[in-house]
Amino acid sequence: MCDACRTLHADLAAGNLGKPGSPRRLKAEAKPVSFRPLAAQPYDDRCLSWQHDARTVSIWTTGGRLKGVAFTGSDQQLALLAAHRRGESDLVCRDGMWFLHATIEVPDVPAAAPKGFLGVDLGIANIATTSDGVRRSGEGLNAVRHRHRALRRRLQVKATKSAKRLLKRRRRKEARFAADTNHVIAKQIVTEAERTGRGIALEDLQGIRERVRLRKPQRVTLHGWSFRQLGGFIDYKAARAGVAVIHVDPSYTSQQCSQCGHVDRRNRPGQATFSCTSCGFAEHADVNAARNIASRGETGWAVSHAA
Ligand SMILES: [Zn+2]
């Protein structure tokens, strides 16, 4: 806020907007200072102060000091904020509401030596499947995406301003929903690994878009960023909990038998089924893949910690 106001005043003072009384100048003066909707206004500790007990912030603007602006968050967020806030905060306007994005720096807990690994397979039908056999369905998320896609098609035909606004809101809503889902899944996985003293083995997601070959209707549901976001959430939640994370080569995890190691495309006759053509082992395809990821994690850890 202060920077934008200062810029306008500086422009006026420097005569950049024309002589006093000129149409251009009148227009600039009459217009309230506004921001591009996505432009975040950064604040450092000199122009923003926090009163954690009162849950208020004070902001210095060129118009003076705005005192006692209330903020809120979950109990956990408020505790983290009070203990670990560092550096700049961003003031952001979204859909007519103001948000203050604070930065926190939480020290990592040193990772304990893991007793085995919990393997996690990421996918579309099932967002996350663990080697323990726990599956998180992607149904809710995919339904939201498909609804959004249908709406976008209808609205793109009429490219009005209000249609664009609506689309933007929907896109953010979809992103928030996906982030919430990813937070919940990441937390469950990290909690389970922590409880059982295991590390977490994840697919290395570099180049997931190139790796995944899908029929067209499915391709649109594949958002690489969503996978990377889930991976990122697991990484940082694990670091905070002192749970080791290892990223493994994901090639052939879906075609390899987790029992005998036999690799064959025909091991995977359908989307959900795995049935080994060599030893006859059968399992849900995603669970089988997660087990491969778990054992690759174990091998990878042993190799990198041999010395
Ligand atoms: Zn087998």
Residues whose N, C-alpha, C, O or C-beta is under 5 A from the ligand:
A	BS01	ZN	C257 Q259 C260 G261 H262 C276 S278 C279 G280 F281
